[in-house]
């Protein structure tokens, strides 16, 4: 099976630590980052136990070659002490394709007009998947109330905006609200289907949340302890 040349590393850390993440990844040869503002979904009780005051988060999206993604993730985790609860979470997603050869070369760090590198180190397969839910603003708590009993530990919410044309709203028979919430929830594969079904029932297209839910495979993961995974994923 051919491995993806490019990977997307998503790092979720406390607010104002995103620049530290990009600085560490620059040393790994990654130069293309997008930083978004979000917040976690942890209960106040869990925040108190971990000694945290709030759930404001920086979410950093970084493209880098798959050949170095696993090593970069490990060194990032070590530098940020992600083995400790509340220090953040980072995971790698495979990128299926990129539009444009020049864009691929640039993201891979290759010299223009040279073939992309084919040699790769094996990425460790994890037992986790990323569930993404795009819902109307104000329904993140509804999603988590449904997801937790189904096996989710917690998630991160990014504020977004819908861009569907009026014709699409009329065609689907739903109201497309401009303000959206993009939810990222990492779960083990055993709980993927129950969590997605629970979210769809609580905030799917047939509800006021008008949510769309999908999942992506996680090829490498740091920041969720082997013991007490839900507590680690909560922040």
C-alpha positions in Angstrom: 0.0 0.0 0.0 1.5 3.3 -1.0 2.1 5.7 1.8 1.1 9.4 1.5 4.1 11.7 0.7 2.6 14.4 2.9 1.1 14.5 6.4 -0.8 17.1 8.4 0.3 17.5 12.0 -2.3 19.0 14.2 -1.1 20.3 17.6 -3.5 21.6 20.3 -1.9 23.5 23.2 -2.8 26.2 25.7 -3.4 29.7 24.3 -0.3 31.7 23.4 1.9 28.5 23.1 1.3 28.2 19.3 4.4 30.2 18.4 6.5 27.8 20.5 5.0 24.9 18.5 5.8 26.5 15.2 9.3 27.4 16.4 10.0 23.8 17.4 8.6 22.5 14.1 10.7 25.0 12.1 13.7 23.2 13.4 12.3 20.0 12.0 12.1 21.5 8.5 8.4 22.4 8.5 7.7 25.9 7.3 4.0 26.0 6.5 1.7 26.5 9.5 -1.8 27.8 10.1 -2.8 28.8 13.6 -6.4 28.8 14.7 -8.0 29.9 18.0 -10.2 27.4 19.9 -11.2 26.2 23.3 -11.4 22.8 25.0 -14.5 21.1 26.4 -13.2 20.0 29.8 -15.4 20.1 32.8 -14.5 22.6 35.5 -13.8 19.7 37.9 -11.2 18.3 35.5 -9.6 21.7 35.1 -9.3 22.0 38.9 -7.6 18.6 39.2 -5.1 19.5 36.5 -4.5 23.0 38.0 -5.7 24.8 34.9 -7.7 28.0 34.8 -9.4 27.9 31.4 -9.6 26.0 28.2 -8.4 28.6 25.6 -6.4 26.8 23.0 -4.0 27.4 20.1 -4.6 24.9 17.3 -1.6 24.6 14.9 -2.0 22.9 11.5 1.4 22.0 10.0 2.2 20.3 6.7 5.4 18.2 6.6 6.8 15.2 4.7 5.4 11.8 6.0 9.0 10.6 6.2 9.8 12.9 9.1 6.3 13.3 10.7 6.6 10.6 13.3 10.0 11.8 14.5 8.9 15.4 14.6 5.9 14.4 16.6 8.0 12.6 19.2 10.4 15.4 19.6 7.6 18.0 19.8 5.9 15.9 22.5 9.2 15.6 24.4 9.8 19.4 24.3 6.3 20.2 25.4 6.2 17.4 28.0 3.0 16.0 26.5 3.1 12.9 28.6 1.8 15.0 31.5 -2.0 15.6 31.5 -3.0 19.1 30.3 0.1 19.8 28.3 -1.5 19.4 24.9 -2.1 16.8 22.3 -0.7 16.3 18.8 -1.5 13.9 16.1 -0.7 13.1 12.4 -3.2 12.7 9.6 -2.3 11.4 6.1 -2.8 13.8 3.2 -4.4 12.1 0.2 -3.3 14.6 -2.5 -2.2 18.2 -3.1 -3.4 20.3 -6.0 -0.3 21.4 -8.1 3.2 19.9 -8.4 4.8 23.1 -7.3 2.7 23.2 -4.1 3.7 19.6 -3.3 7.4 20.3 -3.8 7.1 23.4 -1.6 5.3 21.6 1.2 7.8 18.7 1.0 10.7 21.1 1.1 12.0 19.9 -2.2 13.9 21.9 -4.8 11.5 23.0 -7.6 11.5 20.8 -10.7 13.0 17.7 -8.9 11.0 14.6 -8.3 9.5 14.2 -4.8 11.3 11.8 -2.5 10.0 8.3 -2.4 11.9 6.9 0.7 9.9 7.0 3.9 10.2 5.7 7.4 7.3 3.6 8.5 4.6 5.5 10.4 3.2 3.8 13.5 -0.4 2.8 13.2 -2.5 4.0 16.1 -5.7 2.7 17.5 -7.3 6.2 17.2 -9.3 8.3 14.8 -10.1 11.9 14.6 -13.8 12.7 14.5 -14.7 16.1 13.0 -18.1 17.7 13.6 -19.2 20.9 11.8 -22.2 22.2 13.6 -24.1 25.5 14.1 -22.7 27.8 16.8 -23.8 27.0 20.3 -24.1 23.2 19.9 -20.7 22.1 21.1 -21.9 21.3 24.6 -24.8 19.3 23.1 -22.3 17.3 21.0 -20.0 16.6 24.0 -23.0 15.6 26.2 -23.9 13.0 23.6 -20.3 12.0 22.8 -19.0 11.3 26.3 -21.3 8.5 27.2 -20.5 6.9 23.9 -16.8 6.8 24.6 -15.3 10.3 23.9 -13.1 11.9 26.5 -13.2 15.4 25.2 -12.6 17.7 22.3 -11.5 21.1 21.0 -13.8 23.6 19.4 -12.7 26.0 16.6 -15.0 28.8 15.7 -15.7 29.0 11.9 -18.1 30.4 9.3 -20.4 28.7 6.9 -20.0 29.6 3.2 -22.9 27.7 1.6 -24.8 29.7 -1.1 -28.5 30.4 -0.6 -29.3 27.9 -3.3 -27.7 25.1 -1.3 -29.8 26.1 1.7 -32.9 25.9 -0.3 -32.0 22.6 -1.9 -31.3 20.8 1.4 -34.2 22.5 3.1 -32.1 23.7 6.0 -30.9 27.1 7.3 -27.2 27.6 6.8 -26.1 29.7 9.7 -22.9 31.8 9.0 -21.4 31.0 12.4 -20.2 27.5 12.9 -18.2 25.4 15.4 -15.7 22.9 14.1 -15.1 20.2 16.7 -12.1 17.9 16.8 -12.5 14.8 18.9 -9.8 12.0 19.1 -11.2 8.6 20.0 -10.1 5.0 19.9 -11.4 3.0 16.9 -13.6 0.9 19.2 -15.7 4.0 20.1 -15.6 5.7 16.7 -19.0 4.5 15.4 -20.9 4.9 18.7 -19.6 8.4 19.1 -20.4 9.4 15.6 -23.9 8.0 15.8 -24.5 9.8 19.1 -23.3 13.1 17.7 -25.6 12.6 14.6 -28.6 11.9 16.8 -28.0 14.9 19.0 -26.8 17.5 16.5 -27.0 16.0 13.0 -28.6 17.4 9.9 -32.1 16.6 11.1 -31.7 18.6 14.3 -31.2 22.3 15.0 -27.5 21.7 15.1 -27.5 20.8 11.4 -24.2 19.0 11.9 -22.0 17.1 9.5 -19.8 14.4 11.1 -16.9 12.5 9.6 -13.7 10.7 10.7 -10.1 10.6 9.6 -7.4 8.0 10.4 -4.7 9.0 12.9 -1.3 7.6 12.0 0.6 8.9 15.0 -0.5 10.4 18.3 1.1 12.0 21.4 -0.5 13.6 24.4 -3.0 10.9 25.4 -1.6 8.8 28.2 -1.9 5.0 28.0 -3.7 5.1 31.4 -6.6 7.5 31.8 -6.9 8.3 28.1 -10.1 10.2 28.5 -8.6 12.6 31.0 -5.6 13.2 28.7 -7.9 13.9 25.7 -10.2 16.1 27.6 -8.1 19.2 27.3 
